[in-house]
Amino acid sequence: MMYSRFFAIIAFAVFAPQAFAHPGHGNTDAKEAAHYLTTLEHAMPLALMVLSTIAVVWIATKSLKAQRRSW
Ligand SMILES: [Zn+2]
């Protein structure tokens, strides 16, 4: 299915070792939450995770509405 490939790619990006690599990069301490929001290596997988979650909810909602209309 098309969606399963899309979400598999997102999962590989979110859980890639580069998303958790430390130390020695960024301007903030890795122990602070701001580090994960201000460095591109962490912010991109986080953004992908948030966007894919929104996509899953949107697709599920759309599917449920279509099912209710067909009854
Ligand atoms: Zn880091």
PDB file of the backbone (N, CA, C, O) and the ligand in Angstrom, with CONECT records:
HET     ZN  A 101       1
ATOM      1  N   MET A   1       0.840  -1.181   0.000  1.00  0.00           N
ATOM      2  CA  MET A   1       0.000   0.000   0.000  1.00  0.00           C
ATOM      3  C   MET A   1       0.880   1.238   0.000  1.00  0.00           C
ATOM      4  O   MET A   1       1.960   1.242   0.591  1.00  0.00           O
ATOM      5  N   MET A   2       0.418   2.279  -0.660  1.00  0.00           N
ATOM      6  CA  MET A   2       1.199   3.495  -0.803  1.00  0.00           C
ATOM      7  C   MET A   2       1.522   4.142   0.542  1.00  0.00           C
ATOM      8  O   MET A   2       2.648   4.592   0.758  1.00  0.00           O
ATOM      9  N   TYR A   3       0.542   4.191   1.445  1.00  0.00           N
ATOM     10  CA  TYR A   3       0.757   4.854   2.729  1.00  0.00           C
ATOM     11  C   TYR A   3       1.781   4.127   3.588  1.00  0.00           C
ATOM     12  O   TYR A   3       2.544   4.775   4.304  1.00  0.00           O
ATOM     13  N   SER A   4       1.820   2.805   3.536  1.00  0.00           N
ATOM     14  CA  SER A   4       2.751   2.064   4.376  1.00  0.00           C
ATOM     15  C   SER A   4       4.195   2.359   3.975  1.00  0.00           C
ATOM     16  O   SER A   4       5.063   2.450   4.844  1.00  0.00           O
ATOM     17  N   ARG A   5       4.466   2.508   2.696  1.00  0.00           N
ATOM     18  CA  ARG A   5       5.819   2.879   2.270  1.00  0.00           C
ATOM     19  C   ARG A   5       6.172   4.273   2.768  1.00  0.00           C
ATOM     20  O   ARG A   5       7.279   4.503   3.255  1.00  0.00           O
ATOM     21  N   PHE A   6       5.239   5.191   2.648  1.00  0.00           N
ATOM     22  CA  PHE A   6       5.463   6.561   3.106  1.00  0.00           C
ATOM     23  C   PHE A   6       5.801   6.583   4.599  1.00  0.00           C
ATOM     24  O   PHE A   6       6.749   7.247   5.017  1.00  0.00           O
ATOM     25  N   PHE A   7       5.023   5.858   5.391  1.00  0.00           N
ATOM     26  CA  PHE A   7       5.257   5.874   6.833  1.00  0.00           C
ATOM     27  C   PHE A   7       6.500   5.084   7.219  1.00  0.00           C
ATOM     28  O   PHE A   7       7.113   5.383   8.244  1.00  0.00           O
ATOM     29  N   ALA A   8       6.890   4.092   6.438  1.00  0.00           N
ATOM     30  CA  ALA A   8       8.147   3.374   6.691  1.00  0.00           C
ATOM     31  C   ALA A   8       9.325   4.317   6.483  1.00  0.00           C
ATOM     32  O   ALA A   8      10.276   4.298   7.263  1.00  0.00           O
ATOM     33  N   ILE A   9       9.273   5.135   5.448  1.00  0.00           N
ATOM     34  CA  ILE A   9      10.344   6.109   5.194  1.00  0.00           C
ATOM     35  C   ILE A   9      10.415   7.116   6.336  1.00  0.00           C
ATOM     36  O   ILE A   9      11.505   7.459   6.793  1.00  0.00           O
ATOM     37  N   ILE A  10       9.271   7.587   6.793  1.00  0.00           N
ATOM     38  CA  ILE A  10       9.230   8.541   7.911  1.00  0.00           C
ATOM     39  C   ILE A  10       9.823   7.888   9.162  1.00  0.00           C
ATOM     40  O   ILE A  10      10.603   8.518   9.876  1.00  0.00           O
ATOM     41  N   ALA A  11       9.460   6.628   9.433  1.00  0.00           N
ATOM     42  CA  ALA A  11       9.969   5.941  10.619  1.00  0.00           C
ATOM     43  C   ALA A  11      11.481   5.790  10.555  1.00  0.00           C
ATOM     44  O   ALA A  11      12.157   5.983  11.565  1.00  0.00           O
ATOM     45  N   PHE A  12      12.031   5.449   9.390  1.00  0.00           N
ATOM     46  CA  PHE A  12      13.486   5.335   9.261  1.00  0.00           C
ATOM     47  C   PHE A  12      14.154   6.681   9.524  1.00  0.00           C
ATOM     48  O   PHE A  12      15.218   6.725  10.141  1.00  0.00           O
ATOM     49  N   ALA A  13      13.557   7.771   9.071  1.00  0.00           N
ATOM     50  CA  ALA A  13      14.132   9.104   9.281  1.00  0.00           C
ATOM     51  C   ALA A  13      14.078   9.496  10.758  1.00  0.00           C
ATOM     52  O   ALA A  13      15.029  10.068  11.291  1.00  0.00           O
ATOM     53  N   VAL A  14      12.967   9.187  11.405  1.00  0.00           N
ATOM     54  CA  VAL A  14      12.792   9.583  12.807  1.00  0.00           C
ATOM     55  C   VAL A  14      13.717   8.784  13.726  1.00  0.00           C
ATOM     56  O   VAL A  14      14.271   9.331  14.680  1.00  0.00           O
ATOM     57  N   PHE A  15      13.882   7.493  13.439  1.00  0.00           N
ATOM     58  CA  PHE A  15      14.667   6.646  14.333  1.00  0.00           C
ATOM     59  C   PHE A  15      16.098   6.411  13.846  1.00  0.00           C
ATOM     60  O   PHE A  15      16.789   5.528  14.355  1.00  0.00           O
ATOM     61  N   ALA A  16      16.540   7.190  12.868  1.00  0.00           N
ATOM     62  CA  ALA A  16      17.910   7.061  12.365  1.00  0.00           C
ATOM     63  C   ALA A  16      18.898   7.440  13.466  1.00  0.00           C
ATOM     64  O   ALA A  16      18.620   8.330  14.269  1.00  0.00           O
ATOM     65  N   PRO A  17      20.051   6.766  13.505  1.00  0.00           N
ATOM     66  CA  PRO A  17      21.057   7.095  14.538  1.00  0.00           C
ATOM     67  C   PRO A  17      21.474   8.558  14.506  1.00  0.00           C
ATOM     68  O   PRO A  17      21.813   9.122  15.546  1.00  0.00           O
ATOM     69  N   GLN A  18      21.455   9.181  13.334  1.00  0.00           N
ATOM     70  CA  GLN A  18      21.839  10.596  13.250  1.00  0.00           C
ATOM     71  C   GLN A  18      20.902  11.480  14.058  1.00  0.00           C
ATOM     72  O   GLN A  18      21.300  12.552  14.512  1.00  0.00           O
ATOM     73  N   ALA A  19      19.648  11.036  14.243  1.00  0.00           N
ATOM     74  CA  ALA A  19      18.688  11.836  14.995  1.00  0.00           C
ATOM     75  C   ALA A  19      19.040  11.888  16.473  1.00  0.00           C
ATOM     76  O   ALA A  19      18.563  12.765  17.193  1.00  0.00           O
ATOM     77  N   PHE A  20      19.887  10.939  16.944  1.00  0.00           N
ATOM     78  CA  PHE A  20      20.231  10.879  18.363  1.00  0.00           C
ATOM     79  C   PHE A  20      21.730  11.070  18.604  1.00  0.00           C
ATOM     80  O   PHE A  20      22.196  10.909  19.731  1.00  0.00           O
ATOM     81  N   ALA A  21      22.482  11.408  17.567  1.00  0.00           N
ATOM     82  CA  ALA A  21      23.934  11.491  17.686  1.00  0.00           C
ATOM     83  C   ALA A  21      24.362  12.631  18.609  1.00  0.00           C
ATOM     84  O   ALA A  21      23.828  13.737  18.535  1.00  0.00           O
ATOM     85  N   HIS A  22      25.341  12.345  19.485  1.00  0.00           N
ATOM     86  CA  HIS A  22      25.892  13.337  20.399  1.00  0.00           C
ATOM     87  C   HIS A  22      27.316  12.991  20.701  1.00  0.00           C
ATOM     88  O   HIS A  22      27.741  11.896  20.334  1.00  0.00           O
ATOM     89  N   PRO A  23      28.074  13.814  21.326  1.00  0.00           N
ATOM     90  CA  PRO A  23      27.936  15.254  21.490  1.00  0.00           C
ATOM     91  C   PRO A  23      28.647  15.985  20.360  1.00  0.00           C
ATOM     92  O   PRO A  23      28.993  15.392  19.338  1.00  0.00           O
ATOM     93  N   GLY A  24      28.861  17.283  20.560  1.00  0.00           N
ATOM     94  CA  GLY A  24      29.733  18.038  19.682  1.00  0.00           C
ATOM     95  C   GLY A  24      29.077  18.746  18.532  1.00  0.00           C
ATOM     96  O   GLY A  24      29.746  19.026  17.537  1.00  0.00           O
ATOM     97  N   HIS A  25      27.828  19.045  18.612  1.00  0.00           N
ATOM     98  CA  HIS A  25      27.218  19.844  17.558  1.00  0.00           C
ATOM     99  C   HIS A  25      26.172  20.748  18.187  1.00  0.00           C
ATOM    100  O   HIS A  25      25.696  20.508  19.297  1.00  0.00           O
ATOM    101  N   GLY A  26      25.826  21.799  17.444  1.00  0.00           N
ATOM    102  CA  GLY A  26      24.823  22.733  17.934  1.00  0.00           C
ATOM    103  C   GLY A  26      25.396  23.721  18.936  1.00  0.00           C
ATOM    104  O   GLY A  26      26.522  23.568  19.410  1.00  0.00           O
ATOM    105  N   ASN A  27      24.604  24.734  19.248  1.00  0.00           N
ATOM    106  CA  ASN A  27      25.042  25.792  20.166  1.00  0.00           C
ATOM    107  C   ASN A  27      24.490  25.615  21.570  1.00  0.00           C
ATOM    108  O   ASN A  27      24.856  26.373  22.468  1.00  0.00           O
ATOM    109  N   THR A  28      23.624  24.639  21.783  1.00  0.00           N
ATOM    110  CA  THR A  28      23.032  24.426  23.102  1.00  0.00           C
ATOM    111  C   THR A  28      23.461  23.078  23.653  1.00  0.00           C
ATOM    112  O   THR A  28      23.858  22.186  22.904  1.00  0.00           O
ATOM    113  N   ASP A  29      23.376  22.939  24.979  1.00  0.00           N
ATOM    114  CA  ASP A  29      23.749  21.699  25.651  1.00  0.00           C
ATOM    115  C   ASP A  29      22.767  20.587  25.258  1.00  0.00           C
ATOM    116  O   ASP A  29      21.558  20.810  25.197  1.00  0.00           O
ATOM    117  N   ALA A  30      23.297  19.404  24.998  1.00  0.00           N
ATOM    118  CA  ALA A  30      22.459  18.276  24.559  1.00  0.00           C
ATOM    119  C   ALA A  30      21.486  17.811  25.642  1.00  0.00           C
ATOM    120  O   ALA A  30      20.545  17.073  25.351  1.00  0.00           O
ATOM    121  N   LYS A  31      21.705  18.239  26.894  1.00  0.00           N
ATOM    122  CA  LYS A  31      20.814  17.843  27.980  1.00  0.00           C
ATOM    123  C   LYS A  31      19.570  18.727  28.057  1.00  0.00           C
ATOM    124  O   LYS A  31      18.616  18.415  28.770  1.00  0.00           O
ATOM    125  N   GLU A  32      19.595  19.829  27.314  1.00  0.00           N
ATOM    126  CA  GLU A  32      18.460  20.754  27.333  1.00  0.00           C
ATOM    127  C   GLU A  32      17.485  20.435  26.202  1.00  0.00           C
ATOM    128  O   GLU A  32      17.895  20.011  25.122  1.00  0.00           O
ATOM    129  N   ALA A  33      16.212  20.640  26.455  1.00  0.00           N
ATOM    130  CA  ALA A  33      15.177  20.379  25.450  1.00  0.00           C
ATOM    131  C   ALA A  33      15.350  21.298  24.243  1.00  0.00           C
ATOM    132  O   ALA A  33      15.030  20.910  23.119  1.00  0.00           O
ATOM    133  N   ALA A  34      15.847  22.504  24.464  1.00  0.00           N
ATOM    134  CA  ALA A  34      16.032  23.461  23.370  1.00  0.00           C
ATOM    135  C   ALA A  34      16.980  22.920  22.309  1.00  0.00           C
ATOM    136  O   ALA A  34      16.875  23.277  21.135  1.00  0.00           O
ATOM    137  N   HIS A  35      17.908  22.054  22.723  1.00  0.00           N
ATOM    138  CA  HIS A  35      18.858  21.465  21.782  1.00  0.00           C
ATOM    139  C   HIS A  35      18.126  20.695  20.680  1.00  0.00           C
ATOM    140  O   HIS A  35      18.529  20.729  19.517  1.00  0.00           O
ATOM    141  N   TYR A  36      17.058  20.007  21.053  1.00  0.00           N
ATOM    142  CA  TYR A  36      16.324  19.176  20.085  1.00  0.00           C
ATOM    143  C   TYR A  36      15.412  20.006  19.183  1.00  0.00           C
ATOM    144  O   TYR A  36      14.954  19.522  18.148  1.00  0.00           O
ATOM    145  N   LEU A  37      15.152  21.238  19.568  1.00  0.00           N
ATOM    146  CA  LEU A  37      14.302  22.105  18.763  1.00  0.00           C
ATOM    147  C   LEU A  37      15.106  23.073  17.904  1.00  0.00           C
ATOM    148  O   LEU A  37      14.596  23.587  16.909  1.00  0.00           O
ATOM    149  N   THR A  38      16.366  23.328  18.283  1.00  0.00           N
ATOM    150  CA  THR A  38      17.150  24.342  17.582  1.00  0.00           C
ATOM    151  C   THR A  38      18.205  23.765  16.657  1.00  0.00           C
ATOM    152  O   THR A  38      18.784  24.509  15.866  1.00  0.00           O
ATOM    153  N   THR A  39      18.481  22.460  16.722  1.00  0.00           N
ATOM    154  CA  THR A  39      19.456  21.872  15.804  1.00  0.00           C
ATOM    155  C   THR A  39      18.712  21.122  14.706  1.00  0.00           C
ATOM    156  O   THR A  39      17.756  20.391  14.968  1.00  0.00           O
ATOM    157  N   LEU A  40      19.166  21.315  13.485  1.00  0.00           N
ATOM    158  CA  LEU A  40      18.491  20.732  12.330  1.00  0.00           C
ATOM    159  C   LEU A  40      18.456  19.208  12.390  1.00  0.00           C
ATOM    160  O   LEU A  40      17.473  18.593  11.977  1.00  0.00           O
ATOM    161  N   GLU A  41      19.535  18.591  12.907  1.00  0.00           N
ATOM    162  CA  GLU A  41      19.601  17.131  12.969  1.00  0.00           C
ATOM    163  C   GLU A  41      18.485  16.535  13.809  1.00  0.00           C
ATOM    164  O   GLU A  41      18.028  15.423  13.543  1.00  0.00           O
ATOM    165  N   HIS A  42      18.048  17.269  14.820  1.00  0.00           N
ATOM    166  CA  HIS A  42      16.978  16.777  15.691  1.00  0.00           C
ATOM    167  C   HIS A  42      15.617  17.362  15.313  1.00  0.00           C
ATOM    168  O   HIS A  42      14.590  16.695  15.444  1.00  0.00           O
ATOM    169  N   ALA A  43      15.616  18.591  14.851  1.00  0.00           N
ATOM    170  CA  ALA A  43      14.344  19.254  14.548  1.00  0.00           C
ATOM    171  C   ALA A  43      13.657  18.640  13.330  1.00  0.00           C
ATOM    172  O   ALA A  43      12.430  18.542  13.303  1.00  0.00           O
ATOM    173  N   MET A  44      14.427  18.226  12.322  1.00  0.00           N
ATOM    174  CA  MET A  44      13.817  17.654  11.111  1.00  0.00           C
ATOM    175  C   MET A  44      13.088  16.338  11.399  1.00  0.00           C
ATOM    176  O   MET A  44      11.934  16.195  10.996  1.00  0.00           O
ATOM    177  N   PRO A  45      13.718  15.368  12.083  1.00  0.00           N
ATOM    178  CA  PRO A  45      12.960  14.149  12.405  1.00  0.00           C
ATOM    179  C   PRO A  45      11.757  14.429  13.296  1.00  0.00           C
ATOM    180  O   PRO A  45      10.712  13.795  13.153  1.00  0.00           O
ATOM    181  N   LEU A  46      11.905  15.377  14.214  1.00  0.00           N
ATOM    182  CA  LEU A  46      10.775  15.739  15.078  1.00  0.00           C
ATOM    183  C   LEU A  46       9.626  16.322  14.256  1.00  0.00           C
ATOM    184  O   LEU A  46       8.461  15.988  14.471  1.00  0.00           O
ATOM    185  N   ALA A  47       9.974  17.202  13.308  1.00  0.00           N
ATOM    186  CA  ALA A  47       8.950  17.790  12.438  1.00  0.00           C
ATOM    187  C   ALA A  47       8.287  16.719  11.571  1.00  0.00           C
ATOM    188  O   ALA A  47       7.075  16.745  11.359  1.00  0.00           O
ATOM    189  N   LEU A  48       9.099  15.770  11.069  1.00  0.00           N
ATOM    190  CA  LEU A  48       8.542  14.664  10.277  1.00  0.00           C
ATOM    191  C   LEU A  48       7.574  13.835  11.115  1.00  0.00           C
ATOM    192  O   LEU A  48       6.516  13.429  10.634  1.00  0.00           O
ATOM    193  N   MET A  49       7.943  13.586  12.373  1.00  0.00           N
ATOM    194  CA  MET A  49       7.087  12.791  13.250  1.00  0.00           C
ATOM    195  C   MET A  49       5.753  13.513  13.493  1.00  0.00           C
ATOM    196  O   MET A  49       4.691  12.894  13.438  1.00  0.00           O
ATOM    197  N   VAL A  50       5.817  14.818  13.759  1.00  0.00           N
ATOM    198  CA  VAL A  50       4.596  15.590  14.010  1.00  0.00           C
ATOM    199  C   VAL A  50       3.724  15.621  12.755  1.00  0.00           C
ATOM    200  O   VAL A  50       2.512  15.413  12.828  1.00  0.00           O
ATOM    201  N   LEU A  51       4.349  15.881  11.605  1.00  0.00           N
ATOM    202  CA  LEU A  51       3.581  15.961  10.353  1.00  0.00           C
ATOM    203  C   LEU A  51       2.980  14.614   9.984  1.00  0.00           C
ATOM    204  O   LEU A  51       1.848  14.554   9.505  1.00  0.00           O
ATOM    205  N   SER A  52       3.728  13.524  10.202  1.00  0.00           N
ATOM    206  CA  SER A  52       3.176  12.205   9.863  1.00  0.00           C
ATOM    207  C   SER A  52       2.043  11.833  10.808  1.00  0.00           C
ATOM    208  O   SER A  52       1.090  11.169  10.398  1.00  0.00           O
ATOM    209  N   THR A  53       2.133  12.253  12.074  1.00  0.00           N
ATOM    210  CA  THR A  53       1.041  12.003  13.015  1.00  0.00           C
ATOM    211  C   THR A  53      -0.213  12.749  12.570  1.00  0.00           C
ATOM    212  O   THR A  53      -1.313  12.199  12.599  1.00  0.00           O
ATOM    213  N   ILE A  54      -0.043  13.995  12.162  1.00  0.00           N
ATOM    214  CA  ILE A  54      -1.180  14.778  11.657  1.00  0.00           C
ATOM    215  C   ILE A  54      -1.762  14.097  10.421  1.00  0.00           C
ATOM    216  O   ILE A  54      -2.982  14.036  10.264  1.00  0.00           O
ATOM    217  N   ALA A  55      -0.894  13.581   9.537  1.00  0.00           N
ATOM    218  CA  ALA A  55      -1.365  12.899   8.326  1.00  0.00           C
ATOM    219  C   ALA A  55      -2.162  11.652   8.676  1.00  0.00           C
ATOM    220  O   ALA A  55      -3.200  11.390   8.069  1.00  0.00           O
ATOM    221  N   VAL A  56      -1.687  10.877   9.651  1.00  0.00           N
ATOM    222  CA  VAL A  56      -2.395   9.652  10.058  1.00  0.00           C
ATOM    223  C   VAL A  56      -3.775  10.002  10.602  1.00  0.00           C
ATOM    224  O   VAL A  56      -4.762   9.354  10.253  1.00  0.00           O
ATOM    225  N   VAL A  57      -3.850  11.010  11.445  1.00  0.00           N
ATOM    226  CA  VAL A  57      -5.138  11.418  12.020  1.00  0.00           C
ATOM    227  C   VAL A  57      -6.074  11.911  10.921  1.00  0.00           C
ATOM    228  O   VAL A  57      -7.262  11.590  10.916  1.00  0.00           O
ATOM    229  N   TRP A  58      -5.529  12.693   9.991  1.00  0.00           N
ATOM    230  CA  TRP A  58      -6.345  13.221   8.887  1.00  0.00           C
ATOM    231  C   TRP A  58      -6.873  12.091   8.009  1.00  0.00           C
ATOM    232  O   TRP A  58      -8.049  12.084   7.647  1.00  0.00           O
ATOM    233  N   ILE A  59      -6.005  11.133   7.664  1.00  0.00           N
ATOM    234  CA  ILE A  59      -6.418  10.005   6.820  1.00  0.00           C
ATOM    235  C   ILE A  59      -7.451   9.153   7.553  1.00  0.00           C
ATOM    236  O   ILE A  59      -8.441   8.735   6.953  1.00  0.00           O
ATOM    237  N   ALA A  60      -7.234   8.891   8.839  1.00  0.00           N
ATOM    238  CA  ALA A  60      -8.183   8.078   9.607  1.00  0.00           C
ATOM    239  C   ALA A  60      -9.539   8.774   9.715  1.00  0.00           C
ATOM    240  O   ALA A  60     -10.580   8.131   9.580  1.00  0.00           O
ATOM    241  N   THR A  61      -9.528  10.074   9.955  1.00  0.00           N
ATOM    242  CA  THR A  61     -10.771  10.842  10.050  1.00  0.00           C
ATOM    243  C   THR A  61     -11.514  10.830   8.719  1.00  0.00           C
ATOM    244  O   THR A  61     -12.733  10.657   8.683  1.00  0.00           O
ATOM    245  N   LYS A  62     -10.782  11.012   7.633  1.00  0.00           N
ATOM    246  CA  LYS A  62     -11.372  11.009   6.297  1.00  0.00           C
ATOM    247  C   LYS A  62     -11.989   9.645   5.985  1.00  0.00           C
ATOM    248  O   LYS A  62     -13.077   9.557   5.417  1.00  0.00           O
ATOM    249  N   SER A  63     -11.277   8.588   6.365  1.00  0.00           N
ATOM    250  CA  SER A  63     -11.761   7.227   6.130  1.00  0.00           C
ATOM    251  C   SER A  63     -13.024   6.942   6.932  1.00  0.00           C
ATOM    252  O   SER A  63     -13.964   6.336   6.418  1.00  0.00           O
ATOM    253  N   LEU A  64     -13.049   7.378   8.193  1.00  0.00           N
ATOM    254  CA  LEU A  64     -14.229   7.160   9.032  1.00  0.00           C
ATOM    255  C   LEU A  64     -15.441   7.911   8.485  1.00  0.00           C
ATOM    256  O   LEU A  64     -16.553   7.384   8.480  1.00  0.00           O
ATOM    257  N   LYS A  65     -15.221   9.145   8.025  1.00  0.00           N
ATOM    258  CA  LYS A  65     -16.331   9.930   7.463  1.00  0.00           C
ATOM    259  C   LYS A  65     -16.872   9.262   6.211  1.00  0.00           C
ATOM    260  O   LYS A  65     -18.084   9.247   5.998  1.00  0.00           O
ATOM    261  N   ALA A  66     -15.995   8.706   5.376  1.00  0.00           N
ATOM    262  CA  ALA A  66     -16.425   8.015   4.162  1.00  0.00           C
ATOM    263  C   ALA A  66     -17.219   6.778   4.492  1.00  0.00           C
ATOM    264  O   ALA A  66     -18.195   6.462   3.812  1.00  0.00           O
ATOM    265  N   GLN A  67     -16.807   6.064   5.545  1.00  0.00           N
ATOM    266  CA  GLN A  67     -17.529   4.859   5.969  1.00  0.00           C
ATOM    267  C   GLN A  67     -18.924   5.210   6.485  1.00  0.00           C
ATOM    268  O   GLN A  67     -19.890   4.505   6.193  1.00  0.00           O
ATOM    269  N   ARG A  68     -19.031   6.290   7.245  1.00  0.00           N
ATOM    270  CA  ARG A  68     -20.330   6.703   7.801  1.00  0.00           C
ATOM    271  C   ARG A  68     -21.298   7.126   6.701  1.00  0.00           C
ATOM    272  O   ARG A  68     -22.501   6.888   6.801  1.00  0.00           O
ATOM    273  N   ARG A  69     -20.760   7.766   5.636  1.00  0.00           N
ATOM    274  CA  ARG A  69     -21.623   8.198   4.533  1.00  0.00           C
ATOM    275  C   ARG A  69     -22.180   7.011   3.751  1.00  0.00           C
ATOM    276  O   ARG A  69     -23.279   7.077   3.199  1.00  0.00           O
ATOM    277  N   SER A  70     -21.411   5.933   3.711  1.00  0.00           N
ATOM    278  CA  SER A  70     -21.857   4.776   2.913  1.00  0.00           C
ATOM    279  C   SER A  70     -22.919   3.947   3.607  1.00  0.00           C
ATOM    280  O   SER A  70     -23.480   3.040   2.992  1.00  0.00           O
ATOM    281  N   TRP A  71     -23.216   4.231   4.887  1.00  0.00           N
ATOM    282  CA  TRP A  71     -24.225   3.446   5.624  1.00  0.00           C
ATOM    283  C   TRP A  71     -25.610   3.905   5.299  1.00  0.00           C
ATOM    284  O   TRP A  71     -26.581   3.360   5.825  1.00  0.00           O
TER     285      TRP A  71
HETATM  286 ZN    ZN A 101      22.216  16.747  19.370  1.00  0.00          ZN2+
END
